[in-house]
Amino acid sequence: MTIVSLATFFSFLPQFILGPLAGVFVDRWNRKFLIGLSDFCQALTTLSLIFLFFFNIRQVWLIILINSIRGVFQGFHWPVVNAIIPLMIPKKNLSRMNGINYVFTGLVNTMGPIIAGILLVLFPNDITPILWVDILTFLIAITPLLLIKIPPILKKVLPEHKRSYFREFKVGFKVIKIVPGLLTLLFVATVLNFLGNPFNTLMTPFCT
């Protein structure tokens, strides 16, 4: 149980640290490139796990390290995905699109464990088929990305002293204070994640 807890902790730690900082980088870099790069690098981390199991290298610290590296790329992936939706969808349809997005996200989060459980039953002594499916999903995600045109970001030209990362980072916190209810919403989401993640962590040792 301790190993599962450590693996979960170090997997989410990079996302917790990079989450507030990723938005600043997202606004400065090519978002299409960032999504493709994060998906590709996450696929590489999964491939490295396959090599570990293939060569029978079962070092726990190494698996935790790979999961932490994967968490770094996940920390950039979701801010980029959420940032491109307002660029591609008209403002009047934004609420509908966000609803559709969360419906599909919930569907994927529901079906993913079900499919993984079926594969575990079919391959009880080998986890690599599940890891190959994970890599396949990243390739499927990258393929339509090559065909989608993401509009460029139109930004005002600011003086050099106003274009620092730290300044833009502080602007994000100011927005949280200004927008009514946003701080409360973030607090509720934090509490729900804090209470829900231990349940997900304990599910594995109690069900095996």
Buried (B, 14 or more C-beta within 10 A) or exposed (E): EEEBBBBBBBBBBBBEEBBEBBBBBBBEBBBBEBBBBBBBBBBBBBBBBBEBBEEEEEEEEEBBBBBBBBBBBBBBBBBBBEBBEEEEBEEEEEEEBBEEBEEEEEEEEEEEEEEBEEBBEEEEEEBBEBBEBBBEBBEEBBEEEEEEEBEEBEEEEEEEEEEEEEEBEEEEEEEEEEEEEEEEEEEEEEEEEEEEBEEEBBEBEEEE
